[in-house]
């Protein structure tokens, strides 16, 4: 019984970790869109490229 509880706890911890990681990815994408919307149209590509590079380095 105790082993099953530990297995369930491990599974829930893993699930929580994966869901929160996905939310962080969505947050990074949302911030990139916000930042792209705050600059002039000619600078949008540069800002989005900067965000992709920063995210790639961070991961």
C-alpha positions as CSV (number, residue, x, y, z in Angstrom):
1,X,0.0,0.0,0.0
2,X,2.8,2.4,0.9
3,X,4.6,1.7,-2.4
4,X,1.4,2.5,-4.3
5,X,1.2,5.9,-2.5
6,X,4.8,6.7,-3.4
7,X,4.2,5.7,-7.0
8,X,1.1,7.9,-7.2
9,X,2.9,10.8,-5.6
10,X,5.8,10.4,-8.1
11,X,3.3,10.3,-11.0
12,X,1.5,13.4,-9.8
13,X,4.7,15.3,-9.2
14,X,5.8,14.4,-12.8
15,X,2.5,15.5,-14.2
16,X,2.6,18.8,-12.3
17,X,6.1,19.5,-13.5
18,X,5.2,18.9,-17.1
19,X,2.1,21.0,-17.0
20,X,3.9,23.9,-15.3
21,X,6.7,23.6,-18.0
22,X,4.1,23.9,-20.7
23,X,2.6,27.0,-19.0
24,X,6.0,28.6,-18.9
25,X,6.4,27.9,-22.6
26,X,3.1,29.6,-23.3
27,X,4.1,32.5,-21.1
28,X,7.3,33.0,-23.1
29,X,5.3,33.0,-26.3
30,X,2.8,35.5,-24.9
31,X,5.5,37.8,-23.8
32,X,7.1,37.6,-27.2
33,X,3.8,38.7,-28.8
34,X,3.4,41.5,-26.3
35,X,6.9,42.7,-26.9
36,X,6.4,42.5,-30.7
37,X,3.2,44.5,-30.4
38,X,5.0,47.3,-28.6
39,X,7.6,48.0,-31.3
40,X,7.3,49.4,-34.8
41,X,6.4,46.9,-37.5
42,X,9.8,47.0,-39.1
43,X,11.4,45.8,-35.8
44,X,9.0,42.9,-35.2
45,X,11.1,40.2,-36.8
46,X,14.2,41.3,-34.8
47,X,12.3,41.2,-31.5
48,X,10.7,37.8,-32.2
49,X,14.1,36.4,-33.3
50,X,15.7,37.8,-30.1
51,X,13.0,36.0,-28.0
52,X,13.4,32.7,-29.8
53,X,17.2,32.9,-29.3
54,X,16.9,33.8,-25.6
55,X,14.4,30.9,-25.1
56,X,16.7,28.5,-26.9
57,X,19.6,29.5,-24.7
58,X,17.5,29.2,-21.5
59,X,16.3,25.7,-22.3
